[in-house]
Amino acid sequence: MSPREAVRAKQSRFVREYAVDCNGAAAAVRAGYSPRSAKVTASRLLTKANVQRALRQIQRADAERLSLSRDAVIGQLQDAIEFARAKQDPMAMILGLRELGRMMGYYGPTI
């Protein structure tokens, strides 16, 4: 395997690992990058057009496979937040709102 192919293979592994939990540093380590520079590496990789394109492809494939739409997920999160409110469970409400905020783009990617 040439050095260029090795880099592509590592980036591809990073994309697959990032899709698991959206944790850039952890994905970089699992993909074989140095733990000491994992945050910087993840940040750099997430700015690359080919990495972003690959992540979008995985997300689309997952949504199609699971028959999920953005609207359906948001609606279910809203239902869960209302259920937590009825149960008077503030932590569950906060977690639901945080996830909803993340889906709506209020937070950047986790690096």
N, CA and C of each residue as an Amber inpcrd file, in Angstrom:
protein
   333
   0.8580000  -1.1790000   0.0000000   0.0000000   0.0000000   0.0000000
   0.9000000   1.2380000   0.0000000   0.6310000   2.1370000  -0.9260000
   1.4250000   3.3590000  -1.0140000   1.0600000   4.2970000   0.1390000
   1.9430000   5.2530000   0.4500000   1.6240000   6.2150000   1.5190000
   0.3190000   6.9690000   1.2650000   0.0550000   7.2690000  -0.0020000
  -1.1820000   7.9970000  -0.3370000  -2.4120000   7.1230000  -0.0740000
  -2.3240000   5.8500000  -0.4320000  -3.4310000   4.9240000  -0.1690000
  -3.6410000   4.7410000   1.3310000  -2.5400000   4.7330000   2.0800000
  -2.6300000   4.5910000   3.5390000  -3.3620000   5.7800000   4.1480000
  -3.0720000   6.9750000   3.6560000  -3.7510000   8.1810000   4.1470000
  -5.2380000   8.1090000   3.8240000  -5.5590000   7.6990000   2.6040000
  -6.9750000   7.5790000   2.2180000  -7.6870000   6.5360000   3.0680000
  -7.0090000   5.4330000   3.3350000  -7.6150000   4.3750000   4.1550000
  -7.8710000   4.8880000   5.5670000  -6.9250000   5.6550000   6.1160000
  -7.1040000   6.2080000   7.4650000  -8.2530000   7.2060000   7.4950000
  -8.3360000   8.0450000   6.4730000  -9.4280000   9.0140000   6.4120000
 -10.7650000   8.2960000   6.2900000 -10.8080000   7.2600000   5.4850000
 -12.0360000   6.4880000   5.3240000 -12.4420000   5.8480000   6.6510000
 -11.4680000   5.3300000   7.3700000 -11.7520000   4.7340000   8.6850000
 -12.2430000   5.8100000   9.6500000 -11.6290000   7.0070000   9.5960000
 -12.0700000   8.1170000  10.4450000 -13.5360000   8.4350000  10.1710000
 -13.9080000   8.5060000   8.8890000 -15.2930000   8.8270000   8.5120000
 -16.2430000   7.7990000   9.1120000 -15.9120000   6.5130000   8.9580000
 -16.7840000   5.4560000   9.4990000 -16.8780000   5.5420000  11.0270000
 -15.7570000   5.8240000  11.6790000 -15.7570000   5.9190000  13.1420000
 -16.4970000   7.1640000  13.6240000 -16.3420000   8.2730000  12.9010000
 -17.0310000   9.5040000  13.2810000 -18.5410000   9.3280000  13.1640000
 -18.9730000   8.5770000  12.1650000 -20.4060000   8.3490000  11.9640000
 -21.0270000   7.5740000  13.1220000 -20.2130000   6.8450000  13.8770000
 -20.7200000   6.0550000  15.0020000 -21.2380000   6.9480000  16.1200000
 -20.4410000   7.9490000  16.5220000 -20.8200000   8.7410000  17.7000000
 -20.5810000  10.2460000  17.5550000 -20.1420000  10.6900000  16.3820000
 -19.8760000  12.1150000  16.1170000 -18.8860000  12.7170000  17.1060000
 -17.9610000  11.9050000  17.5910000 -16.9060000  12.3790000  18.4850000
 -15.6090000  12.3280000  17.6940000 -15.1470000  13.5010000  17.2620000
 -13.9890000  13.5780000  16.3850000 -12.7130000  13.0260000  16.9630000
 -12.3870000  13.4040000  18.1910000 -11.1410000  12.9450000  18.7990000
 -11.1460000  11.4320000  18.9710000 -12.2470000  10.8960000  19.4680000
 -12.3400000   9.4460000  19.6620000 -12.2820000   8.7260000  18.3150000
 -12.9280000   9.2760000  17.3060000 -12.9170000   8.6550000  15.9830000
 -11.5040000   8.6530000  15.4040000 -10.7710000   9.7420000  15.6170000
  -9.3970000   9.8170000  15.1160000  -8.5260000   8.7410000  15.7680000
  -8.6500000   8.5730000  17.0620000  -7.8670000   7.5480000  17.7680000
  -8.2450000   6.1580000  17.2540000  -9.5560000   5.8950000  17.1430000
  -9.9980000   4.5800000  16.6610000  -9.5530000   4.3240000  15.2250000
  -9.3570000   5.4000000  14.4550000  -8.9200000   5.2620000  13.0620000
  -7.4110000   5.0920000  12.9500000  -6.7080000   5.2190000  14.0800000
  -5.2690000   4.9920000  14.0610000  -4.4050000   6.2340000  14.1350000
  -5.0160000   7.4000000  14.3360000  -4.2270000   8.6150000  14.4930000
  -3.7160000   8.7130000  15.9310000  -2.7280000   9.5500000  16.1440000
  -2.1120000   9.7010000  17.4680000  -3.1080000  10.2690000  18.4740000
  -3.2080000   9.6480000  19.6560000  -4.1030000  10.1860000  20.6930000
  -3.7080000  11.5950000  21.1410000  -2.3980000  11.8990000  21.1010000
  -1.9440000  13.2130000  21.5690000  -2.4350000  14.3550000  20.6790000
  -2.6250000  14.0780000  19.4070000  -3.0650000  15.1420000  18.4960000
  -4.4440000  14.8520000  17.9080000  -5.2050000  13.9990000  18.5640000
  -6.4870000  13.5550000  18.0080000  -7.4620000  14.7040000  17.7810000
  -7.5460000  15.6450000  18.7110000  -8.4980000  16.7550000  18.5390000
  -8.1370000  17.6100000  17.3340000  -6.8530000  17.9080000  17.1930000
  -6.3990000  18.7270000  16.0660000  -6.6040000  17.9640000  14.7550000
  -6.2660000  16.6920000  14.7630000  -6.4340000  15.8660000  13.5680000
  -7.9050000  15.8070000  13.1660000  -8.7830000  15.5800000  14.1350000
 -10.2170000  15.5130000  13.8430000 -10.7150000  16.8290000  13.2680000
 -10.2880000  17.9170000  13.8560000 -10.7080000  19.2340000  13.3770000
 -10.2560000  19.4400000  11.9320000  -9.0240000  19.0720000  11.6460000
  -8.4860000  19.2140000  10.2920000  -9.2590000  18.3240000   9.3120000
  -9.4920000  17.0800000   9.6990000 -10.1970000  16.1520000   8.8140000
 -11.6270000  16.6050000   8.5340000 -12.2970000  17.1370000   9.5490000
 -13.6960000  17.5480000   9.3800000 -13.8560000  18.7610000   8.4740000
 -12.7600000  19.4490000   8.1640000 -12.8350000  20.5850000   7.2320000
 -12.6160000  20.1510000   5.7890000 -12.1690000  18.9300000   5.5780000
 -11.8830000  18.4450000   4.2230000 -13.1900000  18.1270000   3.4900000
 -13.2850000  18.5900000   2.2600000 -14.5010000  18.4000000   1.4640000
 -14.8100000  16.9220000   1.2470000 -13.7930000  16.1090000   0.9930000
 -14.0530000  14.6930000   0.7400000 -14.5590000  13.9890000   1.9950000
 -14.0950000  14.3990000   3.1650000 -14.5570000  13.8170000   4.4270000
 -16.0060000  14.2350000   4.6780000 -16.3120000  15.4950000   4.4830000
 -17.6840000  15.9730000   4.6680000 -18.6460000  15.2750000   3.7090000
 -18.2030000  15.0960000   2.4840000 -19.0360000  14.4200000   1.4810000
 -19.2920000  12.9630000   1.8960000 -18.2670000  12.2830000   2.3580000
 -18.4110000  10.8930000   2.7850000 -19.3370000  10.7810000   3.9970000
 -19.2300000  11.7320000   4.9280000 -20.1140000  11.7270000   6.1020000
 -21.5650000  11.9240000   5.6900000 -21.8110000  12.8370000   4.7640000
 -23.1830000  13.0570000   4.2880000 -23.7420000  11.8020000   3.6180000
 -22.9120000  11.1060000   2.8710000 -23.3560000   9.8680000   2.2170000
 -23.7590000   8.8250000   3.2540000 -22.9640000   8.6820000   4.2970000
 -23.2810000   7.7220000   5.3600000 -24.5800000   8.1200000   6.0510000
 -24.7230000   9.4010000   6.3490000 -25.9300000   9.8700000   7.0320000
 -27.1680000   9.6380000   6.1730000 -27.0710000   9.9100000   4.8800000
 -28.2080000   9.6760000   3.9780000 -28.5490000   8.1870000   3.9050000
 -27.5220000   7.3620000   3.7980000 -27.7500000   5.9150000   3.7110000
 -28.3950000   5.3970000   4.9990000 -27.9210000   5.8900000   6.1460000
 -28.5030000   5.4750000   7.4280000 -29.9650000   5.8960000   7.5270000
 -30.2470000   7.1290000   7.1470000 -31.6190000   7.6380000   7.2280000
 -32.5430000   6.8310000   6.3160000 -32.0490000   6.5080000   5.1200000
 -32.8640000   5.7330000   4.1920000 -33.0830000   4.3120000   4.7080000
 -32.0240000   3.6920000   5.2030000 -32.1080000   2.3190000   5.7180000
 -33.0600000   2.2340000   6.9000000 -33.0500000   3.2530000   7.7430000
 -33.8920000   3.2600000   8.9420000 -35.2630000   3.8850000   8.7010000
 -35.5060000   4.3220000   7.4800000 -36.7630000   4.9950000   7.1250000
 -37.0160000   6.1920000   8.0360000 -35.9840000   6.9750000   8.2410000
 -36.0930000   8.1570000   9.1000000 -35.9740000   9.4220000   8.2700000
 -36.7590000  10.3790000   8.6450000 -36.6010000  11.7060000   8.0640000
 -36.2500000  12.6560000   9.2110000 -35.6910000  13.7590000   8.8650000
 -35.3550000  14.7670000   9.8690000 -36.6100000  15.1930000  10.6370000
 -37.6940000  15.3950000   9.9090000 -38.9480000  15.8100000  10.5470000
 -39.4510000  14.7600000  11.5390000 -39.3300000  13.4810000  11.1680000
 -39.7930000  12.4120000  12.0610000 -38.9630000  12.3820000  13.3440000
 -37.6670000  12.5330000  13.2090000 -36.7950000  12.5140000  14.3920000
 -37.0870000  13.7120000  15.2810000 -37.2330000  14.8720000  14.6930000
 -37.5350000  16.0710000  15.4720000 -38.8760000  15.9170000  16.1770000
 -39.8740000  15.3940000  15.4740000 -41.1860000  15.1800000  16.0880000
 -41.1180000  14.2210000  17.2650000 -40.3570000  13.1540000  17.1200000
 -40.2290000  12.1940000  18.2100000 -39.4550000  12.7690000  19.3890000
 -38.4620000  13.5870000  19.0990000 -37.7470000  14.2570000  20.1960000
 -38.6880000  15.2050000  20.9490000 -39.5120000  15.9210000  20.2130000
 -40.4700000  16.8190000  20.8580000 -41.4480000  16.0290000  21.7230000
 -41.8900000  14.8750000  21.2290000 -42.7760000  14.0150000  22.0230000
 -42.0820000  13.5590000  23.3090000 -40.8110000  13.1780000  23.1850000
 -40.0620000  12.7100000  24.3490000 -39.8660000  13.8340000  25.3670000
 -39.6370000  15.0470000  24.8820000 -39.4790000  16.1990000  25.7810000
 -40.7910000  16.4660000  26.5170000 -41.8970000  16.3990000  25.8030000
 -43.2040000  16.5960000  26.4430000 -43.4940000  15.4990000  27.4710000
 -43.1140000  14.2800000  27.1610000 -43.2870000  13.1730000  28.1030000
 -42.4580000  13.4280000  29.3620000 -41.2230000  13.8840000  29.1840000
 -40.3540000  14.1920000  30.3250000 -40.9430000  15.3360000  31.1470000
 -41.5400000  16.3120000  30.4730000 -42.1760000  17.4290000  31.1820000
 -43.3490000  16.9090000  32.0210000 -44.1710000  16.0410000  31.4410000
 -45.3150000  15.4730000  32.1580000 -44.8610000  14.6410000  33.3490000
 -43.7290000  13.9630000  33.2110000 -43.1840000  13.1480000  34.3060000
 -42.3800000  13.9910000  35.3010000 -42.2640000  15.2810000  35.0110000
 -41.4960000  16.2150000  35.8340000 -40.0520000  15.7320000  36.0150000
 -39.4360000  15.3990000  34.8740000 -38.0550000  14.9230000  34.8490000
 -37.1970000  15.9600000  34.1160000 -36.6810000  16.9600000  34.8580000
 -35.9490000  18.0410000  34.2010000 -34.6870000  17.5800000  33.4660000
 -33.9920000  16.5680000  33.9860000 -32.7780000  16.1070000  33.3030000
 -33.1190000  15.4930000  31.9470000 -34.1890000  14.7270000  31.8850000
 -34.6080000  14.1460000  30.6060000 -35.0080000  15.2430000  29.6280000
 -35.6490000  16.2880000  30.1470000 -36.0270000  17.4170000  29.2890000
 -34.7750000  18.0910000  28.7340000 -33.8040000  18.3180000  29.6040000
 -32.5650000  18.9770000  29.1780000 -31.8570000  18.1440000  28.1160000
 -31.7730000  16.8440000  28.3410000 -31.1160000  15.9750000  27.3570000
 -31.8510000  16.0040000  26.0210000 -33.1730000  15.9680000  26.0640000
 -33.9480000  16.0350000  24.8310000 -33.7660000  17.3620000  24.1150000
 -33.7910000  18.4430000  24.8750000 -33.5970000  19.7640000  24.2760000
 -32.1860000  19.9190000  23.7080000 -31.2090000  19.3710000  24.4020000
 -29.8300000  19.4360000  23.9160000 -29.7100000  18.6960000  22.5830000
 -30.3160000  17.5160000  22.5180000 -30.2650000  16.7380000  21.2680000
 -31.0150000  17.4580000  20.1490000 -32.1400000  18.0300000  20.4700000
 -32.9010000  18.7890000  19.4830000 -32.0790000  19.9820000  18.9890000
 -31.4290000  20.6840000  19.9130000 -30.5670000  21.8100000  19.5470000
 -29.4250000  21.3840000  18.6440000 -28.8530000  20.2220000  18.9370000
 -27.7670000  19.7180000  18.1080000 -28.2650000  19.4070000  16.6980000
 -29.4440000  18.7970000  16.6070000 -30.0120000  18.5030000  15.2900000
 -30.3260000  19.7640000  14.5010000 -30.7040000  20.8040000  15.2090000
 -31.0700000  22.0530000  14.5540000 -29.8430000  22.8910000  14.1910000
 -28.6470000  22.4150000  14.5810000 -27.4240000  23.1060000  14.2130000
 -26.9810000  24.1960000  15.1550000 -27.5070000  24.2060000  16.3740000
 -27.1160000  25.2290000  17.3350000 -25.7270000  25.0000000  17.8990000
 -25.2150000  23.7750000  17.7580000 -23.8710000  23.4470000  18.2300000
 -23.0590000  22.9770000  17.0340000 -21.7660000  23.2180000  17.0710000
 -20.9000000  22.7220000  16.0120000 -20.6020000  21.2520000  16.2370000
 -19.8560000  20.6330000  15.3060000 -19.5100000  19.2260000  15.4940000
 -18.6200000  19.0370000  16.7100000 -18.7560000  17.9060000  17.3640000
 -17.9150000  17.5710000  18.5070000 -16.5580000  17.1390000  18.0020000
 -15.5380000  17.8080000  18.4850000 -14.1780000  17.4900000  18.0220000
 -13.4200000  16.7510000  19.0630000
